[in-house]
Amino acid sequence: MSDRLQPPADIEPEEFFLRWVPRSVRADEVRRRRLGDTRARLVFDLTGPGGGTFTLFLEGGQVEGRPGDHPEADLRIQLDVATWRELNGGSLSAPEAFLARRVRLQGNLMLAVKLHLILG
């Protein structure tokens, strides 16, 4: 398991995408360096109760989160809130979720490989 700070189990999606992820990346020199010059717009669409749509902007090793969709997303990630919570908590791996079709990806799939650098 990673020695990185893990989000609280009860964190709400808005707090996670708009504040927690940007703060976590900003505080992690290794993660910032590994993101390097990646420039992308990632849209997360969480369906079900408590869900919502959030866009993460990656540029210069930094991440900024904003509420809502972006029409020019480089990668769209669609999943339900329960799956998102399992992924955050570590009880479900991203490959397992993808193979079970609990996560849908659309766009630049190479960016999906970098998600662990962004989300932890």
C-alpha positions in Angstrom: 0.0 0.0 0.0 1.2 3.5 -0.8 2.6 5.7 2.0 0.8 8.7 0.5 -1.9 10.4 2.4 -5.3 8.7 1.8 -8.5 10.6 1.6 -11.0 10.2 4.5 -13.4 7.3 3.8 -16.4 9.7 4.1 -15.0 12.5 1.9 -17.6 13.9 -0.5 -16.7 14.0 -4.3 -16.8 17.8 -4.4 -14.3 18.1 -1.6 -12.1 15.3 -3.1 -11.9 16.8 -6.6 -11.9 20.5 -5.8 -9.6 20.6 -2.8 -8.1 17.2 -1.7 -6.6 16.2 -5.0 -5.0 19.5 -5.8 -3.6 19.8 -2.3 -2.2 16.3 -2.3 -0.4 16.8 -5.6 0.9 20.2 -4.6 2.4 18.6 -1.4 4.0 15.7 -3.2 7.2 16.6 -5.0 7.6 13.1 -6.5 4.1 13.1 -7.9 4.5 16.6 -9.4 7.8 15.6 -11.0 6.3 12.4 -12.5 3.4 14.3 -13.9 6.0 16.5 -15.6 4.7 18.5 -18.5 1.4 16.5 -18.8 -1.3 18.9 -19.9 -4.8 17.5 -19.9 -8.4 17.9 -18.9 -9.9 15.0 -17.1 -13.7 14.9 -16.5 -15.0 12.6 -13.8 -18.7 11.9 -14.0 -19.9 10.2 -10.8 -23.5 8.9 -11.1 -25.9 8.2 -8.3 -26.7 9.8 -5.0 -24.0 12.3 -3.9 -22.4 12.3 -7.3 -21.6 15.0 -9.8 -19.3 16.0 -12.6 -15.8 17.4 -11.9 -13.0 18.5 -14.2 -9.3 18.2 -13.2 -6.9 20.4 -15.1 -3.3 19.1 -15.2 -0.5 21.5 -16.2 3.1 21.9 -15.2 2.9 19.2 -12.5 -0.1 20.9 -10.9 -3.7 19.9 -10.6 -6.7 22.3 -10.4 -10.2 21.0 -9.8 -13.4 22.7 -10.9 -17.1 21.6 -10.7 -18.8 20.7 -13.9 -18.0 19.3 -17.3 -15.5 20.4 -19.9 -16.5 20.1 -23.6 -12.9 19.4 -24.7 -12.0 16.7 -22.1 -9.0 14.6 -23.0 -10.3 11.8 -20.9 -13.7 11.1 -19.5 -14.1 8.7 -16.5 -17.6 7.6 -15.7 -18.4 5.5 -12.6 -20.9 5.4 -9.8 -20.3 6.9 -6.4 -20.1 3.4 -4.7 -17.3 2.3 -7.1 -15.5 5.6 -6.6 -15.6 5.1 -2.8 -14.3 1.5 -3.2 -11.4 2.7 -5.4 -10.6 5.5 -2.9 -10.7 3.1 0.0 -8.5 0.5 -1.7 -10.9 -2.3 -1.6 -11.2 -2.3 -5.4 -8.3 -1.8 -7.9 -8.7 0.3 -11.1 -8.0 -2.6 -13.4 -10.6 -4.7 -11.6 -13.2 -1.9 -11.8 -12.4 -1.4 -15.5 -12.6 -5.2 -16.4 -15.9 -5.5 -14.5 -17.2 -2.5 -16.5 -17.8 -0.5 -13.4 -15.6 2.3 -14.8 -16.0 3.6 -18.4 -13.2 5.5 -20.1 -13.5 7.7 -23.2 -10.7 9.6 -24.8 -6.9 9.4 -24.4 -6.4 6.1 -22.6 -2.8 6.8 -21.9 -3.9 9.4 -19.5 -5.8 6.7 -17.6 -2.4 5.2 -16.8 -1.4 8.4 -15.1 -4.5 8.5 -12.9 -2.6 6.9 -10.0 -0.2 9.9 -10.1 -3.0 12.3 -9.7 -5.4 10.5 -7.4 -2.9 8.7 -5.2 
